[in-house]
């Protein structure tokens, strides 16, 4: 294990094995059925002529360390909604991001926005677990999966009513998600192996996404200028975490980011 992604996946596999020991796949399937109808995450992002921000709850990360370790997920989500976010991303990975699957239920009690479960998902159990927890959408990372695995998890997620944010970082990833008929593609400017951010990744890959597919730019979005740059390239959906988590005035920060669509 010589890179960040390998270390995260190794820890996640151990966590998943423990969770399966507490609740079987059949139990998780039953819980997913009882979770009710999910909100339409895709529809929120499909709205044009405005900036759609997926505001992320992220207490820590491997690259930044502790960001807001003591933050209350429900309170943060409530603040995001009031500030104008269109959806909330909840990081549930435990060891490197200090998240929890339980955060989703807490967030849903205080926030009416669609909720994305952001984690390192590679097993069908995690899809059922996401829906059982109340998630409305899941993140699937192309770099973690082969084409067949990615497609199978996409099909399962959609069967459960979950929207899928299909994450890519390069052309190989893009080929994987397009084979799975991705409807929402997130272009991550962060290389998950070395954790470096390069916003030219999105600038390059936006041009390669077929028309009609929703594009979300992830990582490295810190200022109004960043949003304006990608808005000029035809993208109006962004997943933003650290910038908002570190903000001393979320409403003010969000207004600045959202103002791009109004101010041209």
Backbone torsions as a table, in degrees:
resi	resn	phi	psi	omega
1	UNK	NA	99.3	-174.7
2	UNK	-116.3	13.2	175.1
3	UNK	-144.3	167.7	-174.2
4	UNK	-60.2	-42.2	-177.8
5	UNK	-62.5	-41.8	178.2
6	UNK	-59.7	-43.0	-178.6
7	UNK	-65.8	-40.4	179.9
8	UNK	-65.0	-44.7	-178.2
9	UNK	-66.0	-39.5	178.4
10	UNK	-60.8	-43.9	178.8
11	UNK	-66.7	-38.1	-178.6
12	UNK	-66.4	-38.5	178.8
13	UNK	-61.7	-39.7	178.4
14	UNK	-66.8	-42.9	178.0
15	UNK	-61.7	-42.7	-178.1
16	UNK	-65.5	-40.3	177.7
17	UNK	-60.3	-40.1	178.1
18	UNK	-66.6	-39.4	179.5
19	UNK	-66.2	-39.0	179.0
20	UNK	-65.2	-26.7	176.9
21	UNK	-72.7	-23.2	-179.9
22	UNK	-89.0	-36.7	-178.8
23	UNK	-141.7	124.4	-177.6
24	UNK	-70.8	167.6	177.0
25	UNK	-59.7	-41.6	179.6
26	UNK	-62.5	-40.8	177.8
27	UNK	-63.2	-40.6	-179.1
28	UNK	-68.8	-36.5	176.5
29	UNK	-61.4	-44.0	179.5
30	UNK	-63.1	-40.8	179.2
31	UNK	-65.8	-35.2	-179.6
32	UNK	-66.2	-34.1	178.8
33	UNK	-68.5	-33.7	-176.9
34	UNK	-81.8	-3.5	-173.0
35	UNK	-77.3	-10.5	179.8
36	UNK	87.5	-175.9	-176.2
37	UNK	-81.8	127.6	179.2
38	UNK	-74.3	154.0	175.0
39	UNK	-74.5	158.4	-175.4
40	UNK	-89.6	89.9	179.5
41	UNK	-62.5	-42.6	-178.9
42	UNK	-61.2	-42.9	-177.5
43	UNK	-61.3	-36.3	179.2
44	UNK	-62.3	-42.1	-177.7
45	UNK	-79.1	-19.0	-178.6
46	UNK	-74.2	-16.8	-179.9
47	UNK	-65.2	127.1	-178.1
48	UNK	-101.8	176.4	178.0
49	UNK	61.8	25.6	173.3
50	UNK	-153.7	165.7	175.4
51	UNK	-92.6	124.9	177.8
52	UNK	-104.7	110.2	-179.2
53	UNK	-105.0	124.0	170.2
54	UNK	-91.9	104.6	-176.0
55	UNK	-87.4	127.2	-171.6
56	UNK	-101.8	138.7	173.5
57	UNK	-96.7	107.9	-174.8
58	UNK	-137.4	107.9	-177.6
59	UNK	-77.2	-30.4	-177.5
60	UNK	-158.5	169.2	175.3
61	UNK	-155.2	159.2	179.1
62	UNK	-63.0	-31.0	-177.6
63	UNK	-83.7	-35.0	-174.2
64	UNK	-104.4	-11.8	-174.5
65	UNK	72.7	-148.9	178.5
66	UNK	-68.6	130.4	178.7
67	UNK	-108.2	-52.0	177.0
68	UNK	-154.7	69.3	-170.9
69	UNK	-58.0	-34.0	-176.1
70	UNK	-94.7	6.3	-176.4
71	UNK	-62.2	138.1	176.6
72	UNK	-86.7	112.7	-176.0
73	UNK	-54.5	-40.5	-179.1
74	UNK	-65.2	-43.7	-179.9
75	UNK	-66.4	-39.4	179.2
76	UNK	-64.9	-44.8	179.5
77	UNK	-61.4	-41.7	179.4
78	UNK	-61.6	-41.7	178.8
79	UNK	-66.4	-38.9	178.3
80	UNK	-61.6	-44.9	-178.4
81	UNK	-63.2	-44.7	-179.8
82	UNK	-64.3	-28.8	-177.7
83	UNK	-82.6	-11.0	176.2
84	UNK	112.3	10.2	175.9
85	UNK	-64.0	153.2	-179.6
86	UNK	-100.2	-20.1	178.2
87	UNK	-158.0	164.5	-179.9
88	UNK	-122.8	132.8	174.4
89	UNK	-102.6	128.9	-179.8
90	UNK	-114.5	114.7	177.1
91	UNK	-78.5	118.9	-174.6
92	UNK	-107.9	-1.3	180.0
93	UNK	-68.8	131.1	-168.1
94	UNK	-84.6	-43.6	-166.9
95	UNK	-82.4	-34.3	-176.4
96	UNK	-107.9	-23.4	-177.9
97	UNK	-114.3	-1.8	178.2
98	UNK	54.8	40.8	178.3
99	UNK	-101.1	-173.3	179.1
100	UNK	-162.2	142.9	175.4
101	UNK	-61.7	-26.2	-179.7
102	UNK	-68.0	-19.1	179.6
103	UNK	-61.6	-31.0	-176.3
104	UNK	-61.8	-48.2	179.7
105	UNK	-61.5	-39.7	178.9
106	UNK	-62.7	-43.5	-179.6
107	UNK	-64.3	-42.6	-176.9
108	UNK	-63.6	-24.8	179.9
109	UNK	-72.9	-26.6	-174.3
110	UNK	-113.3	-6.0	-172.0
111	UNK	-138.3	134.8	-177.7
112	UNK	-96.6	0.6	-178.9
113	UNK	-75.2	155.4	173.2
114	UNK	-60.8	143.5	-177.2
115	UNK	-116.0	127.0	175.6
116	UNK	-97.0	128.8	171.5
117	UNK	-87.5	117.4	178.8
118	UNK	-106.4	116.0	-178.3
119	UNK	-160.1	-173.3	179.9
120	UNK	-104.6	93.5	-170.8
121	UNK	-102.4	126.4	-178.5
122	UNK	-144.3	5.5	-174.8
123	UNK	-135.6	141.6	-179.0
124	UNK	-58.6	-30.2	178.4
125	UNK	-54.3	-40.9	-177.1
126	UNK	-68.1	-28.1	177.4
127	UNK	-69.4	-48.5	177.3
128	UNK	-62.6	-39.7	178.9
129	UNK	-60.9	-39.7	180.0
130	UNK	-62.6	-47.5	-179.7
131	UNK	-67.2	-39.7	178.7
132	UNK	-61.7	-33.5	-179.4
133	UNK	-77.7	-13.8	179.1
134	UNK	107.1	6.0	178.8
135	UNK	-64.8	147.3	177.3
136	UNK	-102.2	-15.6	-179.9
137	UNK	-152.8	159.3	177.0
138	UNK	-131.6	152.2	173.1
139	UNK	-93.9	129.8	171.8
140	UNK	-120.2	125.8	-175.1
141	UNK	-100.0	117.2	-176.2
142	UNK	-59.3	-34.3	-177.2
143	UNK	-64.0	-18.3	-178.1
144	UNK	-87.2	-17.8	-165.2
145	UNK	-132.4	152.1	170.7
146	UNK	-77.2	170.6	-177.7
147	UNK	-58.7	-45.9	-177.9
148	UNK	-65.8	-42.0	179.3
149	UNK	-63.5	-44.0	-179.3
150	UNK	-61.9	-45.7	-179.7
151	UNK	-61.5	-44.3	-178.2
152	UNK	-62.3	-41.6	-179.8
153	UNK	-70.3	-35.3	175.7
154	UNK	-62.5	-46.0	-179.3
155	UNK	-61.3	-44.2	-179.3
156	UNK	-64.0	-46.2	-179.1
157	UNK	-58.7	-46.1	-179.7
158	UNK	-65.8	-34.0	177.4
159	UNK	-61.3	-33.5	179.6
160	UNK	-85.9	0.6	179.0
161	UNK	89.0	7.4	-179.3
162	UNK	-84.7	136.8	168.2
163	UNK	-75.9	154.8	-179.4
164	UNK	-124.2	121.2	171.7
165	UNK	-91.3	108.7	-175.3
166	UNK	-91.6	111.5	-173.1
167	UNK	-92.7	132.8	178.3
168	UNK	-130.0	159.2	176.2
169	UNK	-132.2	-18.3	-178.3
170	UNK	-151.0	-177.9	-175.4
171	UNK	-66.2	-35.1	177.7
172	UNK	-62.0	-44.4	177.2
173	UNK	-61.4	-41.3	-178.8
174	UNK	-62.1	-40.4	177.9
175	UNK	-61.2	-40.2	179.3
176	UNK	-62.0	-48.0	-175.3
177	UNK	-74.5	-32.1	177.2
178	UNK	-68.4	-32.5	176.2
179	UNK	-64.7	-28.3	179.0
180	UNK	-91.0	10.7	179.0
181	UNK	58.1	48.8	179.4
182	UNK	-58.0	138.9	177.2
183	UNK	-105.6	-23.6	177.1
184	UNK	-132.6	120.2	179.8
185	UNK	-114.8	123.6	175.4
186	UNK	-99.4	121.6	177.5
187	UNK	-95.9	112.9	-176.7
188	UNK	-92.2	118.4	178.7
189	UNK	-75.3	-9.5	179.6
190	UNK	-95.3	127.4	173.8
191	UNK	-75.8	117.6	-174.2
192	UNK	-71.0	-12.9	-180.0
193	UNK	-86.4	-42.3	-179.7
194	UNK	-112.1	-3.2	175.1
195	UNK	68.3	11.4	178.6
196	UNK	-80.0	145.5	-179.1
197	UNK	-107.3	133.7	178.3
198	UNK	-143.3	104.2	-175.3
199	UNK	-69.5	-11.8	176.2
200	UNK	-69.7	-16.1	175.8
201	UNK	-59.9	-49.9	178.6
202	UNK	-66.4	-40.8	-179.8
203	UNK	-57.7	-37.7	-179.6
204	UNK	-76.2	-43.8	-170.3
205	UNK	-82.9	-22.0	177.2
206	UNK	-53.2	-40.3	-176.9
207	UNK	-66.9	-17.9	-175.8
208	UNK	-96.8	-6.3	179.8
209	UNK	-83.5	125.4	-179.2
210	UNK	-59.0	149.0	178.7
211	UNK	-61.2	143.2	179.1
212	UNK	99.1	-13.8	177.1
213	UNK	-96.1	132.9	179.0
214	UNK	-72.0	132.7	178.1
215	UNK	-111.3	133.0	175.8
216	UNK	-119.7	127.6	175.9
217	UNK	-91.4	129.8	-177.8
218	UNK	-121.0	142.4	174.4
219	UNK	73.1	137.8	175.1
220	UNK	82.8	5.5	179.2
221	UNK	-91.6	107.0	-173.7
222	UNK	-120.6	-26.8	-172.8
223	UNK	-132.9	168.8	174.5
224	UNK	-58.3	-36.0	180.0
225	UNK	-64.0	-37.4	178.0
226	UNK	-63.1	-46.6	179.2
227	UNK	-63.5	-43.2	-178.7
228	UNK	-60.8	-39.7	179.4
229	UNK	-58.5	-50.0	-177.7
230	UNK	-76.0	-29.6	175.6
231	UNK	-62.5	-36.8	177.3
232	UNK	-67.6	-20.9	178.1
233	UNK	-93.7	4.9	175.2
234	UNK	97.2	8.4	-179.8
235	UNK	-104.2	133.0	179.5
236	UNK	-127.7	12.6	178.0
237	UNK	-123.0	133.6	-174.6
238	UNK	-139.3	139.6	172.7
239	UNK	-103.3	116.5	-174.4
240	UNK	-127.2	125.1	-177.8
241	UNK	-119.3	-73.5	-171.8
242	UNK	-57.6	-40.8	-179.7
243	UNK	-58.2	-43.3	-179.6
244	UNK	-76.1	-37.3	-179.8
245	UNK	-65.7	-30.9	-179.2
246	UNK	-89.8	-10.7	-176.7
247	UNK	-65.4	137.5	177.0
248	UNK	-84.6	-13.4	177.9
249	UNK	-145.0	91.0	-175.3
250	UNK	-60.3	-41.2	-179.3
251	UNK	-60.8	-44.5	-179.4
252	UNK	-65.8	-43.5	179.1
253	UNK	-63.4	-43.9	-179.4
254	UNK	-65.5	-41.4	179.0
255	UNK	-59.1	-39.7	179.3
256	UNK	-63.9	-43.5	-178.7
257	UNK	-70.4	-41.0	-177.9
258	UNK	-73.2	-24.8	-176.3
259	UNK	-66.3	-15.2	-178.8
260	UNK	-57.7	-44.0	-177.9
261	UNK	-65.8	-35.4	-178.2
262	UNK	-76.8	-36.3	-173.6
263	UNK	-94.5	-0.6	175.3
264	UNK	78.5	NA	NA
